[in-house]
Amino acid sequence: MICSFSIMSILSDLNPEQKDAVTYTDGPLLVLAGAGSGKTKVLTHRVAYFIAQGLIKPENALLLTFTNKAAGEMKKRIYDLSNGNAPITGTFHSFCAKVLRIDGKHIGIPVNFIIYDEQDQKDAVKQILEKLNLSVDQYNPAGVLNGISEAKNQMLTPAEYKDFVRSEWQEVAAKVYEEYEKMLKEIGALDFDDLLIKTVSLFKEVPEVLSKWQKNLTHIFVDEWQDTNKIQYALTKLLVGKRKNITAVGDASQSIYSWRGADFRNINYLIRDYPDIKVINLEQ
């Protein structure tokens, strides 16, 4: 059912470019904008517009962000704009944790897996270095952990990472990585990188699980696209599937998460993988 009142309120304070982005319904969309040009506003109003127009049910829309704070604010904004309707909103990590709690058992992940935070990870690496008789002063646990996280963000297993070893430090990181993975498996724990990696593995290895999530989530909206990394790109592409209902909003001039393996080239990859994508630049 189309609600004209909410459509008027959704579109009333948008400039022409923002309105074009909010109301475009002919396929994949990439909105590029600098700071202060209202790209987050475009995303929230776009989701609300789709709901108000009856183009999607709130429970079939997934909005992915990078922080819990952003997720909460955007969800509230959409809720207010669309008369109490809101999509499934969260960070990439919280969404993946949810998927794995429900379907991770298909690839051997316990339902009640523990999520290792940064401190747990550092403690684990420290323990492994001591077990391997290596000095924690010489091999800083946080530094080694960064090496492991980088390998995971490039989707490299411990065995694959060994092929890239070029220095003594990397050799140590590779050994620790192998032990670290064994330790997590024994404990039934996943770290933040694993939440993403295992979800991608699950979707690739168990097509019927992917198909179920694709059927439930017909429209995918992603904020801060320039901050996505290789795994997040793979995850989004799997969820979008053949429907191509993706809206990505990003700032081509900046990526704040380059240290997390963010790949600003994902903007170009999106255009390459969805040749019919409409690109709207917000100039104002």
Disulfide bonds with the S-S distance in Angstrom:
none
